[in-house]
Amino acid sequence: MVSVVLNVAIDCADAYGLAQFWSAVTGRPVDPDCEPGDHETQVLMAEGPMLYFNQVPEPKTIKNRVHLCLRPETYRDLEVDRLLGLGATLVTDRRNPDGTGWAVLADPEGNEFCVLRGTTERSATTS
């Protein structure tokens, strides 16, 4: 017997608002049955578990114990710039001069996530 991961749950102060941010990040839609003010909202992913946003009364106070790692289709640094433009903030820059490493960002509610080297960059270094 095994279990299947249905969703990745993210506690937040504004479920619909944070889902809008992550919808822009992933290019995937917010569930059409969800609307502003809903306490539970989800972003429907093309594959794998959905992103589920659950409104809670307490604010985030410490570093996440679980986080998302994103691999952009093209270049990490371009994606970091795009995400900063969407409202993310840079938490820790672990990018190295040789192109390896990652950037740790936070979404508008402070939930950390990583941006890894993009698919295009990785294939250029392995060819």
Secondary structure, DSSP 8 states (H G I E B T S, - for coil): ------EEEEEES-HHHHHHHHHHHHT--B-TT--TT-SEEEE--SSS-EEEEEE-SS---S--SS-EEE--SS-HHHHHHHHHHHT-EEEEEEE-TTS-EEEEEE-TT--EEEE---HHHHHHHH-
